[in-house]
Amino acid sequence: MNQNNVLENVMKWVFFLSAVTSILALAAICYFIFARGIPFIADYGFTDFLFGERWSPTNGTYGIAPMIVGSLYMTLIAMILGIPTGIFTAVFMAFYCPPKLHKILKPATNLMAGIPSIVFGYFGLVVLVPAIRDFARSWGIPTNGMSILTAGIILAIMILPTIISMSESSLRAVPTTYYHASVGLGATHDRTAYRIMLPAARSGILASVILGLGRAIGETMAVVMVAGNQAIFPRGLFHGARTMTANIFLEMAYASGTHQNALIATGAVLFVFILIINSIFAIVKRQGVK
């Protein structure tokens, strides 16, 4: 009994130290980003920085509006393509998929979640970029294939594992009594799946969508490989653009002084975006519990 008490106390301290370490790490990241980002934004001007239309470090111009718009466009395309596909796949796996096929699809989905970003980027570079280039040129649109649309499709593929896994888990967590009651009242299997089970799992499904959104807006490597990385306002789906994450990745290695502070301030803006997404996630989860 004493040994059990000692082990329990030790594990309590282990868990406590783990939690403290996580909090300290987050606090250190916040301090590093905001301690250098906020003063730069204050000196340069919040409006000029956030809504400035030109990014030219050599001329001392640091407007990140093109990167914000590029990030939003690519994320929007990813969500338009990824959300319906992910949710419908989850419904299929939860209510329609044969057990033998499910034993293949489930591990495949989990494996897809572990594929490195650069592999997705390489796939987009050698498969999607030529395909979109040929398609656009067949319609008379001049492009090299590295575009907002290409990046959006890659991001849609990358967020699928998150949406599928969490949505399926949420659907399976709905009490089976809901299904039996609906069928017992005369509803068909399809109507029960889409009108009863799917709405009952909306909290978990919305949480998966929000996490997918966070993954899409924070992705770097794959986007850098296929988006074109032009620090200008997007001119169309088949033209290139640059995201905030790509801007930091491409220029941080050689940046210094004010240029470096501007990139850190870009990271602060991105961090605020992620905080907003996580706050929405927390609210959704809290409402789901209620």
C-alpha positions in Angstrom: 0.0 0.0 0.0 2.8 2.3 0.9 4.5 1.6 -2.4 1.3 2.4 -4.2 1.1 5.7 -2.4 4.7 6.5 -3.3 4.1 5.7 -6.9 1.0 7.8 -7.0 2.7 10.8 -5.5 5.6 10.4 -8.0 3.3 10.3 -10.9 1.4 13.3 -9.7 4.6 15.3 -9.7 5.5 13.9 -13.1 2.2 15.1 -14.5 2.5 18.4 -12.7 6.0 19.1 -14.1 4.9 18.1 -17.6 2.0 20.6 -17.4 4.3 23.3 -16.0 6.8 22.6 -18.8 4.1 23.0 -21.4 2.9 26.2 -19.9 6.4 27.7 -19.7 7.2 26.7 -23.2 4.0 28.4 -24.5 4.8 31.5 -22.4 8.3 31.6 -23.7 7.1 31.5 -27.3 4.5 34.2 -26.7 7.1 36.4 -25.0 9.6 36.0 -27.8 7.1 36.7 -30.5 5.2 39.6 -28.9 8.2 41.2 -27.2 9.7 41.9 -30.6 6.6 41.9 -32.8 4.4 44.4 -31.0 7.1 47.2 -30.7 7.8 46.9 -34.4 4.0 47.2 -35.2 3.7 50.2 -32.9 6.7 51.9 -34.5 5.8 51.1 -38.1 2.1 51.6 -37.7 -0.6 49.1 -37.2 -2.6 50.1 -40.3 0.5 50.4 -42.5 1.7 47.0 -41.5 -1.6 45.1 -41.5 -3.1 46.7 -44.5 -0.1 47.8 -46.5 -0.1 46.6 -50.1 3.6 46.3 -50.7 6.3 44.1 -49.1 9.8 45.3 -50.1 12.4 45.0 -47.3 15.1 46.6 -49.4 13.0 49.8 -49.5 11.9 49.6 -45.9 8.3 48.8 -46.8 6.6 46.1 -44.8 2.9 45.7 -45.7 1.6 42.2 -45.1 -1.9 42.5 -46.6 -1.0 40.5 -49.7 0.2 37.6 -47.5 -2.9 37.8 -45.3 -5.1 37.7 -48.4 -3.1 34.9 -49.9 -3.3 32.8 -46.7 -7.1 33.4 -46.5 -7.6 32.5 -50.2 -5.7 29.2 -49.9 -7.3 28.3 -46.7 -10.8 29.0 -48.1 -10.1 26.8 -51.1 -8.8 24.1 -48.7 -11.9 24.3 -46.5 -14.3 24.3 -49.5 -12.8 21.2 -50.9 -11.8 19.4 -47.7 -14.7 19.9 -45.4 -17.4 18.2 -47.5 -15.1 15.4 -48.6 -13.9 14.8 -45.0 -17.4 14.8 -43.4 -18.9 12.6 -46.1 -16.0 10.2 -45.9 -16.5 10.0 -42.1 -20.2 9.3 -42.5 -19.4 6.5 -45.0 -16.8 5.0 -42.7 -19.2 5.2 -39.7 -22.4 4.0 -41.2 -21.9 2.5 -44.7 -18.4 1.0 -44.9 -18.1 -2.8 -44.8 -15.9 -4.0 -41.9 -13.3 -5.5 -44.2 -12.9 -2.2 -46.1 -12.9 -0.3 -42.9 -9.9 -2.3 -41.7 -8.0 -0.9 -44.7 -9.4 2.7 -44.8 -8.9 3.5 -41.1 -5.1 2.7 -41.0 -4.7 4.4 -44.4 -6.3 7.6 -43.0 -4.1 7.4 -39.9 -1.0 6.8 -42.1 -2.0 9.8 -44.2 -1.9 12.0 -41.1 1.7 11.0 -40.5 3.0 11.9 -44.0 5.5 14.8 -43.8 4.5 18.1 -45.4 7.3 18.0 -47.9 6.0 14.8 -49.3 2.7 16.4 -50.0 4.5 19.4 -51.5 6.5 17.1 -53.8 3.3 15.3 -54.9 1.8 18.7 -55.7 5.0 19.8 -57.5 5.2 16.7 -59.8 1.5 15.9 -60.2 -0.8 18.8 -59.6 1.4 21.7 -60.9 1.7 20.2 -64.4 -2.0 19.1 -64.5 -3.2 22.6 -63.5 -0.8 24.3 -65.8 -2.0 22.2 -68.8 -5.7 22.7 -67.8 -5.3 26.5 -67.4 -3.3 26.9 -70.7 -6.0 24.9 -72.5 -8.4 27.7 -71.6 -5.9 30.4 -72.6 -4.8 31.3 -69.1 -1.0 31.9 -68.9 0.4 30.2 -65.8 3.2 27.9 -64.7 0.9 25.8 -62.5 2.2 27.1 -59.2 -0.9 28.9 -58.0 -3.4 29.5 -55.3 -5.6 26.7 -56.6 -2.7 24.2 -56.5 -1.8 25.2 -52.9 -5.5 25.0 -51.9 -5.9 21.5 -53.3 -2.8 20.3 -51.4 -4.0 21.9 -48.2 -7.4 20.2 -48.7 -5.7 16.8 -49.0 -3.6 17.5 -45.9 -6.5 18.4 -43.6 -8.5 15.4 -44.6 -7.1 13.0 -42.0 -7.9 15.4 -39.2 -11.5 15.9 -40.3 -12.1 12.3 -41.2 -10.7 10.8 -38.0 -12.3 13.3 -35.6 -15.7 13.3 -37.4 -15.8 9.5 -37.5 -15.0 9.3 -33.8 -17.7 11.9 -33.0 -20.3 9.9 -35.1 -19.5 6.7 -33.4 -19.7 8.4 -30.0 -23.4 9.2 -30.5 -25.5 6.7 -28.5 -26.8 3.9 -30.6 -30.2 4.4 -28.9 -30.6 7.5 -31.2 -30.2 5.3 -34.3 -32.5 2.5 -33.0 -35.2 5.0 -31.9 -35.1 6.7 -35.3 -35.3 3.4 -37.2 -38.0 2.2 -34.9 -40.1 5.3 -35.8 -39.9 4.4 -39.4 -36.9 6.4 -40.7 -34.6 4.9 -43.2 -31.0 4.2 -42.6 -29.9 7.1 -44.8 -32.3 9.6 -43.2 -31.2 8.5 -39.7 -27.5 8.9 -40.6 -27.9 12.4 -42.0 -30.8 13.8 -40.0 -30.2 12.3 -36.6 -26.6 11.0 -36.1 -24.9 13.7 -38.1 -26.5 16.7 -36.2 -26.0 14.9 -32.9 -22.2 14.8 -33.6 -22.0 18.4 -34.7 -19.8 19.5 -31.8 -17.0 17.0 -32.6 -17.4 17.7 -36.4 -17.1 21.4 -35.9 -14.1 20.9 -33.7 -12.5 18.8 -36.5 -13.2 21.6 -39.0 -11.6 24.2 -36.8 -8.5 22.0 -36.2 -8.3 21.5 -40.0 -8.5 25.2 -40.5 -5.6 25.7 -38.1 -3.6 23.1 -40.0 -4.3 24.8 -43.3 -3.5 28.4 -42.2 -0.3 27.3 -40.5 1.1 25.0 -43.2 4.5 26.1 -44.7 6.6 23.6 -46.6 4.0 22.2 -48.9 2.7 25.7 -49.7 6.2 27.0 -50.4 6.7 24.3 -53.0 3.5 24.9 -55.0 2.1 28.4 -54.4 4.5 30.5 -56.5 5.5 32.7 -53.5 4.9 36.1 -55.1 4.5 38.8 -52.5 1.7 40.5 -54.3 -2.1 40.5 -54.1 -3.5 37.4 -55.8 -4.6 38.0 -59.4 -6.6 34.8 -59.8 -6.8 31.2 -58.9 -4.2 30.2 -61.5 -1.6 32.8 -60.3 0.9 32.6 -57.5 0.7 34.2 -54.1 2.5 34.1 -50.8 1.2 33.1 -47.3 2.4 34.6 -44.0 4.1 31.3 -43.0 5.9 31.2 -46.4 7.0 34.8 -46.0 8.6 34.0 -42.7 10.2 30.8 -44.0 11.7 32.3 -47.1 13.2 35.4 -45.6 14.1 34.7 -42.0 17.4 33.0 -42.9 19.0 36.2 -44.2 16.9 38.8 -42.4 18.3 41.1 -39.8 17.4 44.3 -37.9 14.1 45.9 -38.9 13.5 43.2 -41.6 13.8 40.5 -39.0 11.5 42.3 -36.6 8.9 42.7 -39.4 9.0 38.9 -39.9 8.6 38.3 -36.2 5.7 40.7 -36.2 4.2 38.7 -39.1 4.5 35.6 -36.8 2.7 37.6 -34.1 -0.2 38.3 -36.5 -0.3 34.6 -37.5 -0.2 33.6 -33.8 -3.2 35.8 -33.1 -5.0 34.0 -36.0 -4.3 30.7 -34.4 -5.4 31.9 -31.0 -8.7 33.0 -32.4 -9.1 29.6 -34.0 -8.3 27.8 -30.8 -10.7 30.0 -28.9 -13.5 29.1 -31.3 -12.5 25.4 -30.8 -12.8 25.8 -27.0 -16.2 27.5 -27.3 -17.5 24.8 -29.6 -16.3 22.1 -27.2 -17.9 23.8 -24.2 -21.2 24.1 -26.0 -20.9 20.5 -27.0 -20.5 19.5 -23.4 -23.6 21.6 -22.4 
